[in-house]
Amino acid sequence: MTEASRQPKDKNYNLITVLYQSSDNVESLKTYIQDAQSEGDQELVEFFSGVLENNLEAAQRAKEMLAPRLRSDDEGPVSGVTDTVGGVTDTLRGTTDKLLGGGGGKEKER
């Protein structure tokens, strides 16, 4: 059985995975940029910085796409999704408003 065949076929899972992977890449790329700076390799600094920016954009876009999809899901919001973009960890419990940076909305009563 391959890795791909064990993964759930769920669009929200896929978005969460992209959000996680992009966020994880951001943290690694920050280290790579520091390493390249300490070695004085400006070409690598620029390359890793561009890749970092792409990952930040991908993570932000995934968050923006995921929030309304989770809100409209009949089963309610997903608990335990984490947002680690920019090094900030925010565990979502009971609401997906936090995916958009707090949203300011009130939770729906059930």
Protein Blocks (a to p, Z undefined) as FASTA:
>chain_A
ZZklmpccdfklmmmmmmmmmmmmmmmmmmmmmmmmmnopaklmmmmmmmmmmmmmmmmm
mmmmmmmmmmmpmnbpaehiacfehhiacddehiaklmnonnopacddZZ
